[in-house]
Amino acid sequence: MEILRNVHAKNLVKWAEDKKDAYLLSADLTSSCEAHLFKEAYPERFLSMGIAEQNMLAFAGGMAREGLVPLIHTFAVFIYRRAYDQIAMSVAYPNLPVKMFGFLPGILTPGGATHQAIEDISVMRSLPNMTIIECGDATDVEASLGYAYSIDGPVYVRVLRGEIPRLFSPDDGVDFSKPRKLREGNDFVLLTSGICTEEGMRAAAALEEQGVSISHYHITTLKPFDHPEIVAEIEKSKYGAITMENHSIIGGLGTIIAEQMAEYGCTKKLHRLGLKDTFVHGASQRYLMRKYGLDAIALIAKIEEITKTRFNILEESLRETYTPSLHSDYKPEAL
């Protein structure tokens, strides 16, 4: 597996070269949110707003009214928890093109409950005019800038940083308007987003060898989401749907699919893997994924439970995954 470093930072500099209306606003987390190379390349378009997220979002709304495109860069949790009213009234209500890049979504930080954005999708998708994107690999990260910029309105991006894998070839193209189908199958329809997609890929490959047929979709655009063709596939499946997300099962991908199934009259079962109405303590990504049931082994266990079959699949038999270290050049504060 190809592992890349500082993907967003490098891509941002290339992408922004001819985007003279694009300004980057940082909330005193410039290097932690991969904005440092932009600051060096385009200092006249870089604004350090300090630890004042409410002011930053209101300021961004004013910039957007003047024809500029603000690129908000900070930890995801500090966007929607600190500045929700400003996002609602100064950005979403007037439908302005403010692009919010939220780093360390879900359990990607050892910082504990104060730093873990575990309900951001639920909160942000309730806002009218808001588009929500979640990146699952380096290719998604690279494509998210252009896609967010193309949308005439506010966009919230759950973005990855530091050392991240490339799961999808950029040569295959990226279309955020529709889910990416990774595997065909008839027993289950698996829908994953963000870092859970790699775990779903690992589990699905192992389960196929055991005779379990899985149709797997990688979801990047969480709002808007209207895909009756997926619901039809769930209806035809043997066991129904499973969602897997780095977020609370309340209001995130699991809720989105539940709403779609209800609206289109799907009669099959839905099983949701994610954080089950709980805050999370600080620890490594790999530990938290195992403890809270967000990894491949948790998915295999759920399918064993549903099918009432033991497959005896061990972690060491799964396709190898890459777990970045907590401390690196891009995470000096380990958050």
C-alpha positions as a LaTeX table, in Angstrom:
\begin{tabular}{lrrr}
\hline
Residue & $x$ (\AA) & $y$ (\AA) & $z$ (\AA) \\
\hline
Met1 & 0.00 & 0.00 & 0.00 \\
Glu2 & 1.29 & 3.45 & $-0.92$ \\
Ile3 & 1.61 & 5.77 & 2.09 \\
Leu4 & 1.85 & 9.51 & 1.48 \\
Arg5 & 2.75 & 12.35 & 3.81 \\
Asn6 & 1.43 & 15.89 & 3.95 \\
Val7 & $-0.92$ & 15.26 & 1.05 \\
His8 & $-3.27$ & 18.16 & 1.70 \\
Ala9 & $-0.47$ & 20.67 & 2.31 \\
Lys10 & 1.32 & 19.89 & $-0.95$ \\
Asn11 & $-1.83$ & 19.67 & $-3.03$ \\
Leu12 & $-3.16$ & 22.93 & $-1.58$ \\
Val13 & $-0.16$ & 24.90 & $-2.82$ \\
Lys14 & $-0.48$ & 23.56 & $-6.38$ \\
Trp15 & $-4.25$ & 23.92 & $-6.47$ \\
Ala16 & $-4.32$ & 27.49 & $-5.12$ \\
Glu17 & $-1.77$ & 28.92 & $-7.54$ \\
Asp18 & $-4.41$ & 30.25 & $-9.93$ \\
Lys19 & $-7.22$ & 30.62 & $-7.35$ \\
Lys20 & $-6.60$ & 34.25 & $-6.45$ \\
Asp21 & $-9.93$ & 34.45 & $-4.63$ \\
Ala22 & $-9.01$ & 31.61 & $-2.25$ \\
Tyr23 & $-7.81$ & 32.76 & 1.19 \\
Leu24 & $-6.76$ & 30.41 & 3.98 \\
Leu25 & $-7.90$ & 31.20 & 7.53 \\
Ser26 & $-6.09$ & 29.37 & 10.33 \\
Ala27 & $-7.15$ & 29.18 & 13.99 \\
Asp28 & $-3.64$ & 29.03 & 15.44 \\
Leu29 & $-3.15$ & 25.43 & 14.26 \\
Thr30 & $-1.34$ & 26.15 & 11.01 \\
Ser31 & 1.18 & 23.29 & 10.90 \\
Ser32 & $-1.19$ & 20.91 & 12.69 \\
Cys33 & $-3.74$ & 21.42 & 9.90 \\
Glu34 & $-1.26$ & 21.31 & 7.02 \\
Ala35 & $-1.62$ & 25.00 & 6.17 \\
His36 & 2.06 & 25.85 & 6.64 \\
Leu37 & 3.10 & 25.39 & 3.00 \\
Phe38 & 0.25 & 27.64 & 1.83 \\
Lys39 & 1.39 & 30.27 & 4.33 \\
Glu40 & 4.91 & 30.14 & 2.90 \\
Ala41 & 3.76 & 30.18 & $-0.74$ \\
Tyr42 & 0.99 & 32.80 & $-0.50$ \\
Pro43 & 1.52 & 34.90 & 2.65 \\
Glu44 & $-0.73$ & 37.65 & 1.27 \\
Arg45 & $-3.64$ & 35.18 & 1.19 \\
Phe46 & $-3.01$ & 33.64 & 4.60 \\
Leu47 & $-4.80$ & 34.96 & 7.68 \\
Ser48 & $-3.97$ & 33.79 & 11.20 \\
Met49 & $-7.18$ & 34.35 & 13.15 \\
Gly50 & $-5.95$ & 33.11 & 16.52 \\
Ile51 & $-7.88$ & 30.87 & 18.89 \\
Ala52 & $-11.14$ & 32.67 & 18.12 \\
Glu53 & $-13.23$ & 30.38 & 15.94 \\
Gln54 & $-16.48$ & 32.33 & 16.30 \\
Asn55 & $-14.81$ & 35.47 & 14.99 \\
Met56 & $-13.10$ & 33.46 & 12.24 \\
Leu57 & $-16.38$ & 32.08 & 10.87 \\
Ala58 & $-18.16$ & 35.43 & 11.04 \\
Phe59 & $-15.14$ & 37.05 & 9.35 \\
Ala60 & $-15.21$ & 34.33 & 6.66 \\
Gly61 & $-18.87$ & 35.09 & 5.98 \\
Gly62 & $-17.98$ & 38.73 & 5.40 \\
Met63 & $-15.13$ & 37.77 & 3.06 \\
Ala64 & $-17.45$ & 35.52 & 1.07 \\
Arg65 & $-19.96$ & 38.37 & 0.67 \\
Glu66 & $-17.15$ & 40.33 & $-1.00$ \\
Gly67 & $-16.51$ & 37.61 & $-3.58$ \\
Leu68 & $-13.70$ & 35.73 & $-1.86$ \\
Val69 & $-13.57$ & 32.02 & $-1.00$ \\
Pro70 & $-12.35$ & 31.45 & 2.58 \\
Leu71 & $-10.75$ & 28.09 & 3.35 \\
Ile72 & $-11.17$ & 27.46 & 7.08 \\
His73 & $-8.44$ & 25.23 & 8.55 \\
Thr74 & $-8.63$ & 23.96 & 12.11 \\
Phe75 & $-9.52$ & 20.81 & 14.05 \\
Ala76 & $-13.00$ & 19.60 & 13.15 \\
Val77 & $-14.24$ & 19.81 & 16.71 \\
Phe78 & $-13.39$ & 23.52 & 16.94 \\
Ile79 & $-15.39$ & 24.38 & 13.82 \\
Tyr80 & $-18.86$ & 23.18 & 14.71 \\
Arg81 & $-18.75$ & 23.15 & 18.52 \\
Arg82 & $-17.18$ & 26.58 & 18.94 \\
Ala83 & $-18.81$ & 28.49 & 16.10 \\
Tyr84 & $-22.13$ & 26.83 & 15.32 \\
Asp85 & $-24.18$ & 30.03 & 15.56 \\
Gln86 & $-21.79$ & 31.90 & 13.27 \\
Ile87 & $-21.82$ & 29.02 & 10.77 \\
Ala88 & $-25.60$ & 28.94 & 10.83 \\
Met89 & $-26.29$ & 32.68 & 10.58 \\
Ser90 & $-23.22$ & 34.11 & 8.82 \\
Val91 & $-22.49$ & 31.25 & 6.41 \\
Ala92 & $-25.28$ & 28.71 & 5.89 \\
Tyr93 & $-28.29$ & 31.06 & 6.07 \\
Pro94 & $-26.93$ & 33.39 & 3.32 \\
Asn95 & $-25.56$ & 30.31 & 1.48 \\
Leu96 & $-22.03$ & 31.65 & 1.15 \\
Pro97 & $-19.04$ & 29.75 & $-0.32$ \\
Val98 & $-17.08$ & 29.22 & 2.90 \\
Lys99 & $-15.14$ & 25.94 & 2.76 \\
Met100 & $-14.46$ & 24.40 & 6.17 \\
Phe101 & $-11.68$ & 21.81 & 6.41 \\
Gly102 & $-12.01$ & 19.95 & 9.69 \\
Phe103 & $-8.98$ & 17.91 & 10.74 \\
Leu104 & $-8.90$ & 14.98 & 13.19 \\
Pro105 & $-12.52$ & 13.88 & 12.74 \\
Gly106 & $-13.87$ & 11.22 & 15.09 \\
Ile107 & $-11.29$ & 9.18 & 16.99 \\
Leu108 & $-8.26$ & 10.24 & 14.95 \\
Thr109 & $-6.79$ & 12.13 & 17.91 \\
Pro110 & $-5.55$ & 10.91 & 21.29 \\
Gly111 & $-6.86$ & 14.18 & 22.76 \\
Gly112 & $-9.99$ & 12.65 & 24.25 \\
Ala113 & $-13.52$ & 14.06 & 24.31 \\
Thr114 & $-12.44$ & 17.72 & 24.06 \\
His115 & $-10.75$ & 17.12 & 20.71 \\
Gln116 & $-12.79$ & 14.31 & 19.15 \\
Ala117 & $-15.43$ & 15.37 & 16.63 \\
Ile118 & $-17.82$ & 12.47 & 17.05 \\
Glu119 & $-21.14$ & 14.24 & 16.34 \\
Asp120 & $-20.10$ & 16.79 & 13.71 \\
Ile121 & $-21.91$ & 15.12 & 10.80 \\
Ser122 & $-25.11$ & 15.02 & 12.83 \\
Val123 & $-24.81$ & 18.71 & 13.70 \\
Met124 & $-23.66$ & 20.02 & 10.33 \\
Arg125 & $-26.05$ & 18.01 & 8.14 \\
Ser126 & $-28.99$ & 19.58 & 9.96 \\
Leu127 & $-28.00$ & 22.99 & 8.56 \\
Pro128 & $-29.75$ & 23.99 & 5.31 \\
Asn129 & $-27.45$ & 24.62 & 2.32 \\
Met130 & $-24.56$ & 22.64 & 3.87 \\
Thr131 & $-22.61$ & 20.09 & 1.81 \\
Ile132 & $-20.64$ & 17.48 & 3.78 \\
Ile133 & $-17.68$ & 15.49 & 2.45 \\
Glu134 & $-15.58$ & 12.87 & 4.22 \\
Cys135 & $-12.18$ & 11.80 & 2.87 \\
Gly136 & $-11.14$ & 8.15 & 3.08 \\
Asp137 & $-7.69$ & 8.21 & 1.51 \\
Ala138 & $-5.08$ & 10.38 & $-0.21$ \\
Thr139 & $-7.00$ & 10.46 & $-3.48$ \\
Asp140 & $-10.10$ & 11.77 & $-1.71$ \\
Val141 & $-8.01$ & 14.41 & 0.07 \\
Glu142 & $-6.51$ & 15.62 & $-3.21$ \\
Ala143 & $-9.90$ & 15.79 & $-4.93$ \\
Ser144 & $-11.76$ & 17.43 & $-2.05$ \\
Leu145 & $-10.33$ & 20.90 & $-2.68$ \\
Gly146 & $-11.57$ & 21.18 & $-6.24$ \\
Tyr147 & $-14.93$ & 19.67 & $-5.43$ \\
Ala148 & $-15.53$ & 21.93 & $-2.44$ \\
Tyr149 & $-14.48$ & 24.98 & $-4.48$ \\
Ser150 & $-16.92$ & 24.07 & $-7.27$ \\
Ile151 & $-19.95$ & 24.13 & $-4.97$ \\
Asp152 & $-21.81$ & 27.43 & $-4.77$ \\
Gly153 & $-22.37$ & 27.37 & $-1.04$ \\
Pro154 & $-20.83$ & 26.23 & 2.26 \\
Val155 & $-18.94$ & 22.95 & 2.44 \\
Tyr156 & $-17.71$ & 21.01 & 5.45 \\
Val157 & $-14.89$ & 18.52 & 4.79 \\
Arg158 & $-13.72$ & 15.83 & 7.22 \\
Val159 & $-10.13$ & 15.71 & 6.04 \\
Leu160 & $-7.16$ & 13.45 & 6.79 \\
Arg161 & $-3.65$ & 14.65 & 7.53 \\
Gly162 & $-0.11$ & 13.43 & 8.14 \\
Glu163 & 0.64 & 9.91 & 6.90 \\
Ile164 & $-2.30$ & 8.51 & 4.97 \\
Pro165 & $-2.80$ & 5.60 & 2.53 \\
Arg166 & $-3.80$ & 5.77 & $-1.10$ \\
Leu167 & $-6.60$ & 3.25 & $-1.48$ \\
Phe168 & $-7.95$ & 4.49 & $-4.83$ \\
Ser169 & $-6.02$ & 5.34 & $-7.96$ \\
Pro170 & $-6.46$ & 8.96 & $-9.10$ \\
Asp171 & $-6.38$ & 7.59 & $-12.66$ \\
Asp172 & $-9.79$ & 6.03 & $-12.03$ \\
Gly173 & $-11.29$ & 9.47 & $-11.46$ \\
Val174 & $-13.10$ & 10.84 & $-8.42$ \\
Asp175 & $-16.80$ & 11.63 & $-8.56$ \\
Phe176 & $-18.01$ & 12.89 & $-5.20$ \\
Ser177 & $-21.58$ & 13.09 & $-6.49$ \\
Lys178 & $-22.03$ & 9.35 & $-6.18$ \\
Pro179 & $-20.74$ & 6.55 & $-3.92$ \\
Arg180 & $-17.71$ & 4.58 & $-5.10$ \\
Lys181 & $-18.54$ & 0.89 & $-5.54$ \\
Leu182 & $-15.64$ & $-1.29$ & $-4.43$ \\
Arg183 & $-17.07$ & $-4.80$ & $-4.52$ \\
Glu184 & $-20.09$ & $-6.73$ & $-5.85$ \\
Gly185 & $-22.08$ & $-9.12$ & $-3.70$ \\
Asn186 & $-25.52$ & $-10.42$ & $-2.80$ \\
Asp187 & $-25.43$ & $-11.29$ & 0.91 \\
Phe188 & $-24.81$ & $-7.84$ & 2.41 \\
Val189 & $-24.59$ & $-4.23$ & 1.29 \\
Leu190 & $-21.77$ & $-2.57$ & 3.23 \\
Leu191 & $-21.56$ & 1.23 & 3.34 \\
Thr192 & $-18.46$ & 2.81 & 4.85 \\
Ser193 & $-16.94$ & 6.27 & 5.11 \\
Gly194 & $-13.63$ & 7.82 & 6.11 \\
Ile195 & $-11.07$ & 5.59 & 7.80 \\
Cys196 & $-13.63$ & 2.79 & 8.13 \\
Thr197 & $-13.54$ & 2.12 & 4.39 \\
Glu198 & $-10.09$ & 0.53 & 4.59 \\
Glu199 & $-11.33$ & $-1.66$ & 7.45 \\
Gly200 & $-14.35$ & $-2.65$ & 5.39 \\
Met201 & $-12.10$ & $-3.58$ & 2.47 \\
Arg202 & $-9.96$ & $-5.79$ & 4.71 \\
Ala203 & $-12.96$ & $-7.57$ & 6.20 \\
Ala204 & $-14.82$ & $-8.00$ & 2.90 \\
Ala205 & $-11.80$ & $-9.61$ & 1.23 \\
Ala206 & $-11.41$ & $-12.13$ & 4.07 \\
Leu207 & $-15.13$ & $-12.88$ & 4.20 \\
Glu208 & $-15.31$ & $-13.49$ & 0.47 \\
Glu209 & $-12.83$ & $-16.35$ & 0.95 \\
Gln210 & $-15.32$ & $-17.78$ & 3.46 \\
Gly211 & $-18.18$ & $-17.58$ & 0.96 \\
Val212 & $-19.78$ & $-14.33$ & 2.19 \\
Ser213 & $-20.72$ & $-12.09$ & $-0.73$ \\
Ile214 & $-20.57$ & $-8.35$ & 0.07 \\
Ser215 & $-21.46$ & $-5.33$ & $-2.04$ \\
His216 & $-19.26$ & $-2.54$ & $-0.68$ \\
Tyr217 & $-19.72$ & 1.21 & $-1.19$ \\
His218 & $-17.34$ & 3.97 & $-0.10$ \\
Ile219 & $-19.36$ & 7.09 & 0.75 \\
Thr220 & $-17.64$ & 10.46 & 0.39 \\
Thr221 & $-20.58$ & 12.88 & 0.09 \\
Leu222 & $-22.77$ & 12.54 & 3.17 \\
Lys223 & $-24.97$ & 15.49 & 2.26 \\
Pro224 & $-26.68$ & 15.72 & $-0.14$ \\
Phe225 & $-27.39$ & 11.98 & $-0.24$ \\
Asp226 & $-30.17$ & 10.52 & $-2.38$ \\
His227 & $-29.40$ & 7.11 & $-3.88$ \\
Pro228 & $-32.48$ & 4.94 & $-4.46$ \\
Glu229 & $-30.34$ & 2.52 & $-6.47$ \\
Ile230 & $-28.44$ & 1.59 & $-3.29$ \\
Val231 & $-31.70$ & 1.08 & $-1.40$ \\
Ala232 & $-32.90$ & $-1.18$ & $-4.21$ \\
Glu233 & $-29.71$ & $-3.21$ & $-3.89$ \\
Ile234 & $-30.21$ & $-3.49$ & $-0.12$ \\
Glu235 & $-33.75$ & $-4.75$ & $-0.72$ \\
Lys236 & $-32.44$ & $-7.48$ & $-3.02$ \\
Ser237 & $-29.65$ & $-8.56$ & $-0.63$ \\
Lys238 & $-29.98$ & $-11.61$ & 1.59 \\
Tyr239 & $-29.23$ & $-10.01$ & 4.96 \\
Gly240 & $-29.63$ & $-6.28$ & 4.41 \\
Ala241 & $-27.24$ & $-3.39$ & 5.05 \\
Ile242 & $-24.35$ & $-2.63$ & 7.40 \\
Thr243 & $-22.95$ & 0.87 & 7.91 \\
Met244 & $-19.55$ & 1.55 & 9.42 \\
Glu245 & $-18.39$ & 5.04 & 10.41 \\
Asn246 & $-15.90$ & 7.01 & 12.48 \\
His247 & $-18.75$ & 8.90 & 14.17 \\
Ser248 & $-21.69$ & 8.40 & 16.45 \\
Ile249 & $-24.32$ & 6.07 & 14.98 \\
Ile250 & $-26.78$ & 8.87 & 15.82 \\
Gly251 & $-27.05$ & 11.34 & 12.96 \\
Gly252 & $-24.19$ & 10.09 & 10.81 \\
Leu253 & $-23.92$ & 7.58 & 7.97 \\
Gly254 & $-26.06$ & 5.00 & 9.78 \\
Thr255 & $-28.86$ & 7.52 & 10.20 \\
Ile256 & $-28.53$ & 8.69 & 6.60 \\
Ile257 & $-28.98$ & 5.15 & 5.29 \\
Ala258 & $-31.82$ & 4.48 & 7.74 \\
Glu259 & $-33.64$ & 7.56 & 6.45 \\
Gln260 & $-33.15$ & 6.47 & 2.85 \\
Met261 & $-34.38$ & 2.95 & 3.56 \\
Ala262 & $-37.47$ & 4.29 & 5.31 \\
Glu263 & $-38.24$ & 6.84 & 2.60 \\
Tyr264 & $-37.96$ & 4.30 & $-0.21$ \\
Gly265 & $-39.80$ & 1.57 & 1.70 \\
Cys266 & $-36.94$ & $-0.89$ & 2.13 \\
Thr267 & $-37.93$ & $-3.85$ & 4.31 \\
Lys268 & $-34.47$ & $-5.28$ & 5.03 \\
Lys269 & $-32.50$ & $-4.93$ & 8.25 \\
Leu270 & $-29.91$ & $-2.25$ & 8.90 \\
His271 & $-26.97$ & $-2.81$ & 11.28 \\
Arg272 & $-24.94$ & 0.24 & 12.36 \\
Leu273 & $-21.30$ & 0.06 & 13.43 \\
Gly274 & $-19.93$ & 3.22 & 15.00 \\
Leu275 & $-19.77$ & 5.00 & 18.33 \\
Lys276 & $-22.82$ & 3.96 & 20.28 \\
Asp277 & $-23.98$ & 7.12 & 22.09 \\
Thr278 & $-20.75$ & 7.53 & 24.02 \\
Phe279 & $-17.84$ & 9.89 & 24.45 \\
Val280 & $-14.39$ & 8.44 & 23.79 \\
His281 & $-11.24$ & 8.62 & 25.90 \\
Gly282 & $-7.80$ & 9.46 & 24.59 \\
Ala283 & $-5.67$ & 6.68 & 23.10 \\
Ser284 & $-4.11$ & 5.58 & 19.81 \\
Gln285 & $-6.25$ & 5.28 & 16.69 \\
Arg286 & $-5.77$ & 1.52 & 16.39 \\
Tyr287 & $-6.65$ & 0.93 & 20.06 \\
Leu288 & $-9.79$ & 3.07 & 19.87 \\
Met289 & $-10.96$ & 1.44 & 16.64 \\
Arg290 & $-10.71$ & $-1.97$ & 18.29 \\
Lys291 & $-12.26$ & $-0.90$ & 21.62 \\
Tyr292 & $-15.24$ & 0.87 & 20.02 \\
Gly293 & $-15.88$ & $-1.60$ & 17.23 \\
Leu294 & $-14.75$ & 0.39 & 14.18 \\
Asp295 & $-12.26$ & $-2.08$ & 12.69 \\
Ala296 & $-12.34$ & $-5.09$ & 10.38 \\
Ile297 & $-12.58$ & $-7.59$ & 13.25 \\
Ala298 & $-15.69$ & $-5.80$ & 14.58 \\
Leu299 & $-17.31$ & $-6.02$ & 11.15 \\
Ile300 & $-16.48$ & $-9.72$ & 10.85 \\
Ala301 & $-17.95$ & $-10.32$ & 14.32 \\
Lys302 & $-21.16$ & $-8.53$ & 13.34 \\
Ile303 & $-21.50$ & $-10.66$ & 10.20 \\
Glu304 & $-20.84$ & $-13.79$ & 12.24 \\
Glu305 & $-23.63$ & $-12.72$ & 14.59 \\
Ile306 & $-26.07$ & $-12.05$ & 11.74 \\
Thr307 & $-25.30$ & $-15.24$ & 9.80 \\
Lys308 & $-24.90$ & $-17.34$ & 12.96 \\
Thr309 & $-21.64$ & $-18.67$ & 11.54 \\
Arg310 & $-18.12$ & $-18.72$ & 12.96 \\
Phe311 & $-15.42$ & $-17.96$ & 10.40 \\
Asn312 & $-12.42$ & $-18.01$ & 12.76 \\
Ile313 & $-10.78$ & $-15.10$ & 10.94 \\
Leu314 & $-7.86$ & $-13.69$ & 12.90 \\
Glu315 & $-6.37$ & $-10.20$ & 12.67 \\
Glu316 & $-3.05$ & $-11.56$ & 11.43 \\
Ser317 & $-4.78$ & $-13.23$ & 8.47 \\
Leu318 & $-6.28$ & $-9.94$ & 7.23 \\
Arg319 & $-4.68$ & $-7.71$ & 4.65 \\
Glu320 & $-2.05$ & $-5.60$ & 6.38 \\
Thr321 & $-3.02$ & $-2.07$ & 7.28 \\
Tyr322 & $-0.90$ & 0.95 & 8.10 \\
Thr323 & $-1.23$ & 2.79 & 11.40 \\
Pro324 & 0.54 & 6.16 & 11.55 \\
Ser325 & 2.53 & 7.01 & 14.64 \\
Leu326 & 1.16 & 9.55 & 17.11 \\
His327 & 4.32 & 11.61 & 16.92 \\
Ser328 & 5.60 & 12.78 & 13.56 \\
Asp329 & 6.87 & 15.85 & 11.77 \\
Tyr330 & 3.28 & 16.96 & 11.20 \\
Lys331 & 1.95 & 16.27 & 14.68 \\
Pro332 & 4.49 & 17.81 & 17.07 \\
Glu333 & 1.88 & 18.26 & 19.80 \\
Ala334 & 0.59 & 14.67 & 19.40 \\
Leu335 & $-2.88$ & 16.01 & 18.77 \\
\hline
\end{tabular}
